[in-house]
Amino acid sequence: MSSYASFFLDKQKIALLYKYYLLGDLSWLELAKDQAQTEKQKTKIAWFLSCQEKEKYLITQIESKLKANWSFSRLLPLEKAVLVYATYEIFFTEEIFIPAFINQIIDFSKRYLEEDKYKYINKVLDLIYKSKQ
């Protein structure tokens, strides 16, 4: 029996990051905090704030695995959101079976990103996972 807890990709967390990278600021966050009524919504806002605190570290991890001459700033907002979300979960979520989680991210990427973008998402996350081991 595995000691890993069941962990499923959280599209709402990706959506929070996507909004941030799409708009380029946090002007919407106060309204989101005010409108968060359930404990689940408040937990997601708290997660987002934690992610923001670690953003520089997460981006450094991601950029170190991108192709030469590529930077995080060149990625599209949804690509940024997916990579930051996955990198955060890989480094800061305990009891996660990372290979299965990466497969969930790849399935999401195939569904929501352009054509073959999932391939480089997979490569970057694989390199991040290997660097963590």
FILOVEX-885010 format. One record per atom (N, C-alpha, C): residue in three letters; chain; atom name; x, z, y. Coordinates in Angstrom, 2 decimals. Layout:
N
   residu   chaine   atome        xx        zz        yy
      Ala        A      CA         X         Z         Y
...
END
This chain:
133
   residu   chaine   atome        xx        zz        yy
      Met        A       N      0.85      0.00     -1.18
      Met        A      CA      0.00      0.00      0.00
      Met        A       C      0.90      0.00      1.25
      Ser        A       N      0.63     -0.87      2.15
      Ser        A      CA      1.41     -0.99      3.38
      Ser        A       C      1.11      0.15      4.34
      Ser        A       N      2.13      0.57      5.08
      Ser        A      CA      1.92      1.61      6.09
      Ser        A       C      1.51      1.00      7.43
      Tyr        A       N      1.42     -0.31      7.48
      Tyr        A      CA      1.04     -0.98      8.72
      Tyr        A       C     -0.46     -0.90      8.93
      Ala        A       N     -0.84     -0.61     10.15
      Ala        A      CA     -2.27     -0.60     10.50
      Ala        A       C     -2.74     -2.05     10.67
      Ser        A       N     -4.01     -2.26     10.47
      Ser        A      CA     -4.57     -3.58     10.75
      Ser        A       C     -4.44     -3.84     12.25
      Phe        A       N     -3.92     -4.98     12.60
      Phe        A      CA     -3.74     -5.30     14.00
      Phe        A       C     -4.20     -6.73     14.22
      Phe        A       N     -5.07     -6.88     15.18
      Phe        A      CA     -5.60     -8.19     15.47
      Phe        A       C     -5.31     -8.56     16.91
      Leu        A       N     -5.02     -9.82     17.10
      Leu        A      CA     -4.78    -10.37     18.43
      Leu        A       C     -5.94    -10.01     19.35
      Asp        A       N     -5.63     -9.60     20.56
      Asp        A      CA     -6.65     -9.18     21.53
      Asp        A       C     -6.74    -10.22     22.65
      Lys        A       N     -7.74    -11.07     22.57
      Lys        A      CA     -7.90    -12.15     23.56
      Lys        A       C     -8.16    -11.61     24.96
      Gln        A       N     -8.76    -10.43     25.06
      Gln        A      CA     -9.03     -9.86     26.39
      Gln        A       C     -7.74     -9.46     27.09
      Lys        A       N     -6.76     -8.99     26.34
      Lys        A      CA     -5.47     -8.66     26.94
      Lys        A       C     -4.78     -9.94     27.42
      Ile        A       N     -4.86    -10.98     26.60
      Ile        A      CA     -4.29    -12.27     27.01
      Ile        A       C     -4.99    -12.76     28.27
      Ala        A       N     -6.31    -12.58     28.34
      Ala        A      CA     -7.07    -13.03     29.51
      Ala        A       C     -6.65    -12.29     30.77
      Leu        A       N     -6.36    -10.99     30.67
      Leu        A      CA     -5.88    -10.24     31.84
      Leu        A       C     -4.55    -10.80     32.33
      Leu        A       N     -3.64    -11.05     31.39
      Leu        A      CA     -2.35    -11.62     31.77
      Leu        A       C     -2.50    -13.03     32.32
      Tyr        A       N     -3.37    -13.80     31.72
      Tyr        A      CA     -3.61    -15.17     32.19
      Tyr        A       C     -4.10    -15.16     33.64
      Lys        A       N     -5.03    -14.28     33.93
      Lys        A      CA     -5.56    -14.18     35.30
      Lys        A       C     -4.42    -13.84     36.26
      Tyr        A       N     -3.57    -12.91     35.86
      Tyr        A      CA     -2.44    -12.51     36.69
      Tyr        A       C     -1.49    -13.69     36.94
      Tyr        A       N     -1.13    -14.42     35.89
      Tyr        A      CA     -0.19    -15.53     36.05
      Tyr        A       C     -0.84    -16.74     36.72
      Leu        A       N     -2.13    -16.91     36.56
      Leu        A      CA     -2.83    -18.01     37.21
      Leu        A       C     -2.96    -17.78     38.71
      Leu        A       N     -3.37    -16.56     39.08
      Leu        A      CA     -3.57    -16.25     40.50
      Leu        A       C     -2.27    -15.88     41.22
      Gly        A       N     -1.30    -15.39     40.47
      Gly        A      CA     -0.01    -15.07     41.06
      Gly        A       C      0.04    -13.76     41.82
      Asp        A       N     -1.00    -12.95     41.70
      Asp        A      CA     -0.98    -11.65     42.36
      Asp        A       C     -1.93    -10.69     41.63
      Leu        A       N     -2.02     -9.49     42.16
      Leu        A      CA     -2.85     -8.45     41.54
      Leu        A       C     -4.07     -8.11     42.38
      Ser        A       N     -4.47     -9.01     43.27
      Ser        A      CA     -5.60     -8.72     44.17
      Ser        A       C     -6.89     -8.43     43.40
      Trp        A       N     -7.05     -8.97     42.25
      Trp        A      CA     -8.25     -8.80     41.43
      Trp        A       C     -8.27     -7.49     40.66
      Leu        A       N     -7.12     -6.81     40.56
      Leu        A      CA     -7.00     -5.64     39.68
      Leu        A       C     -7.86     -4.46     40.13
      Glu        A       N     -7.90     -4.19     41.43
      Glu        A      CA     -8.71     -3.07     41.91
      Glu        A       C    -10.18     -3.25     41.55
      Leu        A       N    -10.68     -4.46     41.72
      Leu        A      CA    -12.06     -4.75     41.36
      Leu        A       C    -12.26     -4.56     39.85
      Ala        A       N    -11.31     -5.02     39.06
      Ala        A      CA    -11.41     -4.86     37.60
      Ala        A       C    -11.42     -3.38     37.22
      Lys        A       N    -10.59     -2.58     37.89
      Lys        A      CA    -10.58     -1.12     37.63
      Lys        A       C    -11.93     -0.52     37.97
      Asp        A       N    -12.48     -0.90     39.12
      Asp        A      CA    -13.77     -0.36     39.56
      Asp        A       C    -14.91     -0.77     38.62
      Gln        A       N    -14.82     -1.96     38.06
      Gln        A      CA    -15.89     -2.47     37.21
      Gln        A       C    -15.74     -2.04     35.74
      Ala        A       N    -14.60     -1.49     35.38
      Ala        A      CA    -14.39     -1.04     34.00
      Ala        A       C    -15.28      0.17     33.73
      Gln        A       N    -16.27     -0.01     32.89
      Gln        A      CA    -17.23      1.05     32.63
      Gln        A       C    -17.02      1.71     31.28
      Thr        A       N    -16.64      0.95     30.28
      Thr        A      CA    -16.47      1.53     28.95
      Thr        A       C    -15.03      2.01     28.77
      Glu        A       N    -14.86      2.87     27.81
      Glu        A      CA    -13.53      3.37     27.49
      Glu        A       C    -12.63      2.22     27.03
      Lys        A       N    -13.20      1.28     26.31
      Lys        A      CA    -12.44      0.13     25.83
      Lys        A       C    -11.92     -0.70     27.01
      Gln        A       N    -12.75     -0.92     28.01
      Gln        A      CA    -12.33     -1.68     29.20
      Gln        A       C    -11.24     -0.92     29.95
      Lys        A       N    -11.40      0.38     30.09
      Lys        A      CA    -10.40      1.20     30.78
      Lys        A       C     -9.07      1.19     30.03
      Thr        A       N     -9.15      1.20     28.70
      Thr        A      CA     -7.94      1.16     27.88
      Thr        A       C     -7.19     -0.16     28.07
      Lys        A       N     -7.92     -1.25     28.19
      Lys        A      CA     -7.29     -2.56     28.40
      Lys        A       C     -6.62     -2.64     29.78
      Ile        A       N     -7.24     -2.05     30.78
      Ile        A      CA     -6.63     -2.01     32.12
      Ile        A       C     -5.35     -1.16     32.06
      Ala        A       N     -5.41     -0.04     31.36
      Ala        A      CA     -4.22      0.82     31.22
      Ala        A       C     -3.11      0.06     30.48
      Trp        A       N     -3.49     -0.70     29.45
      Trp        A      CA     -2.52     -1.52     28.73
      Trp        A       C     -1.88     -2.52     29.68
      Phe        A       N     -2.70     -3.19     30.49
      Phe        A      CA     -2.19     -4.19     31.43
      Phe        A       C     -1.19     -3.54     32.41
      Leu        A       N     -1.52     -2.36     32.91
      Leu        A      CA     -0.62     -1.67     33.84
      Leu        A       C      0.71     -1.32     33.16
      Ser        A       N      0.64     -0.90     31.90
      Ser        A      CA      1.85     -0.62     31.14
      Ser        A       C      2.68     -1.89     30.96
      Cys        A       N      2.00     -2.97     30.70
      Cys        A      CA      2.66     -4.27     30.54
      Cys        A       C      3.35     -4.67     31.86
      Gln        A       N      2.68     -4.42     32.97
      Gln        A      CA      3.25     -4.74     34.28
      Gln        A       C      4.52     -3.93     34.54
      Glu        A       N      4.51     -2.67     34.13
      Glu        A      CA      5.70     -1.82     34.31
      Glu        A       C      6.90     -2.37     33.54
      Lys        A       N      6.63     -3.00     32.42
      Lys        A      CA      7.69     -3.51     31.56
      Lys        A       C      7.92     -5.02     31.73
      Glu        A       N      7.27     -5.62     32.70
      Glu        A      CA      7.29     -7.08     32.84
      Glu        A       C      8.71     -7.64     32.96
      Lys        A       N      9.55     -7.04     33.74
      Lys        A      CA     10.91     -7.56     33.92
      Lys        A       C     11.65     -7.59     32.58
      Tyr        A       N     11.54     -6.52     31.82
      Tyr        A      CA     12.18     -6.46     30.50
      Tyr        A       C     11.61     -7.54     29.59
      Leu        A       N     10.28     -7.68     29.57
      Leu        A      CA      9.63     -8.66     28.70
      Leu        A       C     10.05    -10.08     29.05
      Ile        A       N     10.08    -10.38     30.33
      Ile        A      CA     10.48    -11.73     30.77
      Ile        A       C     11.94    -12.00     30.43
      Thr        A       N     12.79    -11.00     30.57
      Thr        A      CA     14.20    -11.15     30.20
      Thr        A       C     14.33    -11.47     28.71
      Gln        A       N     13.55    -10.77     27.89
      Gln        A      CA     13.56    -11.05     26.45
      Gln        A       C     13.12    -12.49     26.17
      Ile        A       N     12.06    -12.91     26.83
      Ile        A      CA     11.53    -14.26     26.62
      Ile        A       C     12.52    -15.31     27.10
      Glu        A       N     13.03    -15.14     28.32
      Glu        A      CA     13.95    -16.15     28.89
      Glu        A       C     15.22    -16.30     28.05
      Ser        A       N     15.67    -15.22     27.45
      Ser        A      CA     16.89    -15.31     26.64
      Ser        A       C     16.68    -16.15     25.38
      Lys        A       N     15.42    -16.41     25.05
      Lys        A      CA     15.12    -17.20     23.85
      Lys        A       C     14.60    -18.61     24.16
      Leu        A       N     14.41    -18.92     25.42
      Leu        A      CA     13.96    -20.26     25.81
      Leu        A       C     15.11    -21.26     25.70
      Lys        A       N     14.78    -22.53     25.65
      Lys        A      CA     15.80    -23.57     25.62
      Lys        A       C     16.66    -23.48     26.87
      Ala        A       N     17.88    -23.98     26.76
      Ala        A      CA     18.77    -24.03     27.92
      Ala        A       C     18.08    -24.82     29.04
      Asn        A       N     18.31    -24.42     30.25
      Asn        A      CA     17.73    -25.04     31.44
      Asn        A       C     16.23    -24.79     31.59
      Trp        A       N     15.67    -23.90     30.81
      Trp        A      CA     14.27    -23.52     30.96
      Trp        A       C     14.20    -22.10     31.48
      Ser        A       N     13.21    -21.84     32.29
      Ser        A      CA     13.01    -20.48     32.77
      Ser        A       C     11.54    -20.13     32.61
      Phe        A       N     11.26    -18.86     32.64
      Phe        A      CA      9.90    -18.36     32.50
      Phe        A       C      9.00    -18.97     33.58
      Ser        A       N      9.53    -19.14     34.77
      Ser        A      CA      8.72    -19.65     35.89
      Ser        A       C      8.22    -21.08     35.65
      Arg        A       N      8.87    -21.83     34.77
      Arg        A      CA      8.45    -23.21     34.48
      Arg        A       C      7.27    -23.29     33.51
      Leu        A       N      6.97    -22.18     32.84
      Leu        A      CA      5.89    -22.19     31.86
      Leu        A       C      4.53    -22.18     32.55
      Leu        A       N      3.53    -22.70     31.87
      Leu        A      CA      2.16    -22.66     32.38
      Leu        A       C      1.59    -21.25     32.27
      Pro        A       N      0.61    -20.90     33.09
      Pro        A      CA      0.08    -19.52     33.08
      Pro        A       C     -0.36    -19.02     31.70
      Leu        A       N     -1.03    -19.85     30.92
      Leu        A      CA     -1.47    -19.38     29.60
      Leu        A       C     -0.29    -19.20     28.65
      Glu        A       N      0.71    -20.04     28.76
      Glu        A      CA      1.92    -19.89     27.94
      Glu        A       C      2.62    -18.58     28.29
      Lys        A       N      2.72    -18.29     29.58
      Lys        A      CA      3.31    -17.02     30.01
      Lys        A       C      2.52    -15.85     29.45
      Ala        A       N      1.20    -15.92     29.56
      Ala        A      CA      0.34    -14.83     29.10
      Ala        A       C      0.51    -14.59     27.60
      Val        A       N      0.53    -15.65     26.84
      Val        A      CA      0.68    -15.53     25.38
      Val        A       C      2.03    -14.91     25.03
      Leu        A       N      3.09    -15.41     25.64
      Leu        A      CA      4.43    -14.90     25.33
      Leu        A       C      4.62    -13.45     25.78
      Val        A       N      4.14    -13.11     26.96
      Val        A      CA      4.28    -11.72     27.44
      Val        A       C      3.46    -10.78     26.56
      Tyr        A       N      2.23    -11.16     26.26
      Tyr        A      CA      1.38    -10.33     25.39
      Tyr        A       C      2.06    -10.10     24.04
      Ala        A       N      2.50    -11.18     23.40
      Ala        A      CA      3.10    -11.05     22.08
      Ala        A       C      4.40    -10.25     22.12
      Thr        A       N      5.22    -10.49     23.13
      Thr        A      CA      6.49     -9.77     23.24
      Thr        A       C      6.24     -8.28     23.46
      Tyr        A       N      5.27     -7.96     24.30
      Tyr        A      CA      4.91     -6.55     24.52
      Tyr        A       C      4.50     -5.90     23.20
      Glu        A       N      3.62     -6.55     22.47
      Glu        A      CA      3.13     -5.97     21.22
      Glu        A       C      4.25     -5.84     20.19
      Ile        A       N      5.14     -6.82     20.13
      Ile        A      CA      6.27     -6.76     19.18
      Ile        A       C      7.16     -5.56     19.48
      Phe        A       N      7.43     -5.30     20.76
      Phe        A      CA      8.36     -4.23     21.11
      Phe        A       C      7.71     -2.85     21.24
      Phe        A       N      6.45     -2.80     21.62
      Phe        A      CA      5.88     -1.50     21.99
      Phe        A       C      4.67     -1.05     21.18
      Thr        A       N      4.23     -1.83     20.20
      Thr        A      CA      3.13     -1.39     19.35
      Thr        A       C      3.71     -0.98     18.01
      Glu        A       N      3.48      0.27     17.65
      Glu        A      CA      3.97      0.77     16.38
      Glu        A       C      3.06      0.32     15.25
      Glu        A       N      3.60      0.33     14.07
      Glu        A      CA      2.85      0.01     12.85
      Glu        A       C      2.15     -1.34     12.93
      Ile        A       N      2.88     -2.32     13.40
      Ile        A      CA      2.36     -3.69     13.44
      Ile        A       C      3.19     -4.52     12.46
      Phe        A       N      2.53     -5.31     11.65
      Phe        A      CA      3.23     -6.22     10.75
      Phe        A       C      3.48     -7.50     11.54
      Ile        A       N      4.67     -7.59     12.09
      Ile        A      CA      4.98     -8.62     13.08
      Ile        A       C      4.80    -10.05     12.56
      Pro        A       N      5.24    -10.39     11.34
      Pro        A      CA      5.02    -11.77     10.89
      Pro        A       C      3.53    -12.17     10.88
      Ala        A       N      2.66    -11.29     10.45
      Ala        A      CA      1.22    -11.60     10.45
      Ala        A       C      0.70    -11.72     11.89
      Phe        A       N      1.19    -10.87     12.78
      Phe        A      CA      0.79    -10.93     14.18
      Phe        A       C      1.24    -12.25     14.81
      Ile        A       N      2.47    -12.66     14.54
      Ile        A      CA      2.96    -13.93     15.07
      Ile        A       C      2.09    -15.08     14.56
      Asn        A       N      1.68    -15.02     13.31
      Asn        A      CA      0.78    -16.06     12.78
      Asn        A       C     -0.53    -16.10     13.57
      Gln        A       N     -1.05    -14.94     13.95
      Gln        A      CA     -2.27    -14.90     14.76
      Gln        A       C     -2.03    -15.55     16.13
      Ile        A       N     -0.88    -15.27     16.71
      Ile        A      CA     -0.52    -15.86     18.01
      Ile        A       C     -0.42    -17.39     17.88
      Ile        A       N      0.19    -17.85     16.79
      Ile        A      CA      0.34    -19.29     16.59
      Ile        A       C     -1.03    -19.94     16.43
      Asp        A       N     -1.92    -19.32     15.67
      Asp        A      CA     -3.29    -19.85     15.52
      Asp        A       C     -3.99    -19.93     16.88
      Phe        A       N     -3.84    -18.89     17.68
      Phe        A      CA     -4.41    -18.88     19.03
      Phe        A       C     -3.82    -20.02     19.86
      Ser        A       N     -2.50    -20.17     19.79
      Ser        A      CA     -1.80    -21.19     20.57
      Ser        A       C     -2.24    -22.60     20.17
      Lys        A       N     -2.42    -22.82     18.88
      Lys        A      CA     -2.90    -24.13     18.42
      Lys        A       C     -4.27    -24.44     19.00
      Arg        A       N     -5.09    -23.42     19.13
      Arg        A      CA     -6.46    -23.60     19.60
      Arg        A       C     -6.53    -23.79     21.11
      Tyr        A       N     -5.69    -23.07     21.87
      Tyr        A      CA     -5.88    -23.03     23.32
      Tyr        A       C     -4.78    -23.69     24.16
      Leu        A       N     -3.64    -24.00     23.56
      Leu        A      CA     -2.57    -24.64     24.32
      Leu        A       C     -2.52    -26.13     24.00
      Glu        A       N     -1.83    -26.87     24.85
      Glu        A      CA     -1.71    -28.31     24.66
      Glu        A       C     -0.90    -28.63     23.41
      Glu        A       N     -1.30    -29.69     22.74
      Glu        A      CA     -0.65    -30.31     21.60
      Glu        A       C      0.31    -29.42     20.81
      Asp        A       N      1.60    -29.67     20.94
      Asp        A      CA      2.59    -28.98     20.11
      Asp        A       C      3.22    -27.76     20.76
      Lys        A       N      2.59    -27.23     21.79
      Lys        A      CA      3.16    -26.07     22.49
      Lys        A       C      3.33    -24.88     21.54
      Tyr        A       N      2.46    -24.80     20.53
      Tyr        A      CA      2.53    -23.69     19.58
      Tyr        A       C      3.90    -23.64     18.88
      Lys        A       N      4.56    -24.79     18.76
      Lys        A      CA      5.85    -24.83     18.06
      Lys        A       C      6.92    -24.04     18.81
      Tyr        A       N      6.99    -24.22     20.13
      Tyr        A      CA      8.01    -23.46     20.85
      Tyr        A       C      7.60    -22.01     21.01
      Ile        A       N      6.29    -21.73     21.09
      Ile        A      CA      5.83    -20.33     21.10
      Ile        A       C      6.29    -19.66     19.81
      Asn        A       N      6.11    -20.34     18.69
      Asn        A      CA      6.53    -19.81     17.40
      Asn        A       C      8.04    -19.56     17.38
      Lys        A       N      8.81    -20.52     17.87
      Lys        A      CA     10.27    -20.40     17.86
      Lys        A       C     10.72    -19.23     18.73
      Val        A       N     10.18    -19.12     19.93
      Val        A      CA     10.56    -18.02     20.83
      Val        A       C     10.21    -16.67     20.21
      Leu        A       N      9.01    -16.54     19.68
      Leu        A      CA      8.59    -15.27     19.08
      Leu        A       C      9.40    -14.93     17.83
      Asp        A       N      9.73    -15.94     17.05
      Asp        A      CA     10.57    -15.72     15.88
      Asp        A       C     11.94    -15.18     16.30
      Leu        A       N     12.53    -15.77     17.34
      Leu        A      CA     13.82    -15.29     17.83
      Leu        A       C     13.72    -13.88     18.40
      Ile        A       N     12.63    -13.58     19.09
      Ile        A      CA     12.42    -12.23     19.63
      Ile        A       C     12.30    -11.23     18.49
      Tyr        A       N     11.52    -11.57     17.49
      Tyr        A      CA     11.35    -10.70     16.32
      Tyr        A       C     12.68    -10.45     15.63
      Lys        A       N     13.47    -11.50     15.41
      Lys        A      CA     14.77    -11.34     14.75
      Lys        A       C     15.72    -10.49     15.59
      Ser        A       N     15.64    -10.60     16.91
      Ser        A      CA     16.53     -9.80     17.77
      Ser        A       C     16.14     -8.33     17.75
      Lys        A       N     14.89     -8.05     17.43
      Lys        A      CA     14.42     -6.66     17.38
      Lys        A       C     14.87     -5.96     16.10
      Gln        A       N     15.03     -6.72     15.03
      Gln        A      CA     15.37     -6.12     13.73
      Gln        A       C     16.73     -5.49     13.70
END
